[in-house]
Amino acid sequence: MSEFRMPSLGADMESGTLVEWNIRPGERVERGQIVCVVETQKGAIDVEIWETGTVERLVAEEGDKVPVGEVMAVILAEGEKAEGEAAGQEAPVEPSPAEAPQAPSPRAPDVSPPVPPHAAATGGRRRISPAARKRAGELGLDPANVSGSGPGGAITLADIEQAPEAPAGPRPARRAAGHDAHAAMRQAIAAAMARSKREIPHYYLGHTLSAEPTLEWLAAYNAERSVAERLIFPVLQLRAVAMALQEVPALNGWFVDGAFRPAEGVHLGVAIALRGGGLVAPALHDADRLDPDAMMAALRDLLTRARKDRLRSSELTAAGLTVTNLGDLGVDSVQGVIYPPQVALVGFGRIAERPWVRDGRVVAARCLQVSLAADHRVTDGAIGARFLTRLTDLLTEPDRLWPP
């Protein structure tokens, strides 16, 4: 028997609100399955479970504000029985010979109209989770027109997200709700960044490189592909960071309880600006193992789900280093703030034409500035410089990004 607890989904998260269960007692759960939705200061998060078993009971109820580390559900291991189940089983009581079983009285035929399965399960009233009801209001959808896929036909948040859009018309006002969500996100960002500057002794390194070789490689790669299959330049940047971390792992991990804890894999946090304001940095898992197409698909998926408020808990806790790219906003260079408890952040600026010396001549070249912010408690400048040098080599020799 094990306990499923409220995970920590952010550097300063103290509690989360359970908005929806995707499981119920008696159901089997698999490792990696999304079992609930939790509302945090950074939005609604799909929370996974990391064991296989059967749900014995749900401790937390939808709508509860649950502190980090508090039990939310009890899970039985394979073949395990609930406490007292065996003891509670008694032999069936046989009727005495003198007692004959009574025949059931005739039952009047049921002439009521047929009831849809989802209504029968809920006494004629459709069940809908709080998160789904809130999202339906935001989208102007009538839940009565949405098919439920949850237990007993209940309407889940995913059902609302996948429902056809409502016809154009007046939508409910949500300024206050949107303002509250934005304010909560700003508070979460403020707390994490203030903690970073208060606790982490940052040091900064930067380098300017010619992006010409990589841009030419990218143009040749995309020329043979349809628009939907083409790569974007940030994919190459992420790949280069992942490979550089393989050689300089001291920047990939977390500073916890006064010591550095290295990450087991190369999972890169990707800073994503949200349309309503604020940002998130979900993890791109196993960035060192993905081929170009897989990395592009994974990045596109992260961007889409981040902006739909559908990130998973593992994506908010796994990153060992974050990458931020402000080049598309016209920024030349980035002096980033490390996201605790991580120990480094890589920043990319815009690609712009600059004077560049090539073969003894000054020419115009498309150049890129890359920066590193690192935690001086864990590494010194020499290690940071080695990482930046390796990163620069990879971005100027793109054939080495995905060697044969």
Secondary structure, 3 states (H helix, E strand, C coil): CEEEECCCCCCCCCEEEEEEECCCCCCEECCCCEEEEEEECCEEEEEECCCCEEEEEECCCCCCEEECCCEEEEEECCCCCCCCHHHHCCCCCCCCCCCCCCCCCCCCCCCCCCCCHHHHCCCCCCCECHHHHHHHHHHCCCHHHCCCCCHHHCECHHHHHHCCCCCCCCCCCCHHHHHHHHHHHHHHHHHHHHHHHHHCCEEEEEEEEECHHHHHHHHHHHHCCCHHHCCCHHHHHHHHHHHHHHHCHHHCEEEECCEEEECCCCCEEECEECCCCCEECCEECCCCCCCHHHHHHHHHHHHHHHHCCCEEHHHHHCCCEEEEECHHHCCCCCCCCCCCCECEEEEEEEEEEEEEEECCEEEEEEEEEEEEEEECCCCCHHHHHHHHHHHHHHHHCHHHCCCC
